[in-house]
C-alpha cells in the first residue's frame, strides 16, 4: 500500500473516532435520566414508600361479607338513598329481595304469585328471627314479643308498622320500616318499597313495634 493512501486512511479513522466520541457525549448529556438502573430502582422504591405513607389502604369489607351479601347491601343502599354502612340487617334484605314485586292477594303467601302483608311479616319473622306470630295484623300487634311505641323518631331497621283502615278494624295492616322513611308494605300495587311520608300511610299509621331482646 502506498504511504500516501495509508496516511489518509489513518487520518479518516481518527476523525471518525473523535466525531463519534463528541456526539456520544452530547447524546448522553441530553438523556433525561442519567443514572444507573440500581439508582433508578432506589428512587422508584422511595417514591412508592412516600405514596403508601400518604395514602393508606382502606378495607371496604372488614366484616368479610360474601359477594351475595355485598350485592344486597349495595343495592338497598342505593334504593333507600343511604350509605352502605347503614344497611346492617343483611338477612332482612336478602329475604325481602326475593319477595318484592309480589302482587297483593288476601290471605295468601306465595313468592311472586300473591302475598298478604300480615302473612308475609309472620313468615319473615319466623324464618329470619325465629319468632312466631299470628298471621293477622291484630294478632301481631298483641304479641308479647313486641314492644310498642308511637314516635316516628325512634324507628329503626326492621321495626313493624301498624296501620288502621277504618274504625271497625283498629289494626288492619302491617309493614316493615327500612331506612330513610322507606317502608316495605303491600298495597294494591303489590309488595313494594314505599315512602312512609305519603299521605296514604300517614293517615293510617297507628304505632310501631320492635322485637324485644330475649333474656
Secondary structure as GFF3:
##gff-version 3
##sequence-region A 1 215
A	DSSP	alpha_helix	3	30	.	.	.	ID=ss1
A	DSSP	alpha_helix	37	54	.	.	.	ID=ss2
A	DSSP	alpha_helix	67	79	.	.	.	ID=ss3
A	DSSP	three_ten_helix	84	86	.	.	.	ID=ss4
A	DSSP	alpha_helix	90	97	.	.	.	ID=ss5
A	DSSP	beta_strand	109	110	.	.	.	ID=ss6
A	DSSP	beta_strand	114	115	.	.	.	ID=ss7
A	DSSP	alpha_helix	117	129	.	.	.	ID=ss8
A	DSSP	alpha_helix	137	141	.	.	.	ID=ss9
A	DSSP	beta_strand	146	149	.	.	.	ID=ss10
A	DSSP	three_ten_helix	152	154	.	.	.	ID=ss11
A	DSSP	beta_strand	160	163	.	.	.	ID=ss12
A	DSSP	beta_strand	173	179	.	.	.	ID=ss13
A	DSSP	beta_strand	182	187	.	.	.	ID=ss14
A	DSSP	beta_strand	190	195	.	.	.	ID=ss15
A	DSSP	alpha_helix	199	202	.	.	.	ID=ss16
A	DSSP	beta_strand	205	211	.	.	.	ID=ss17
###
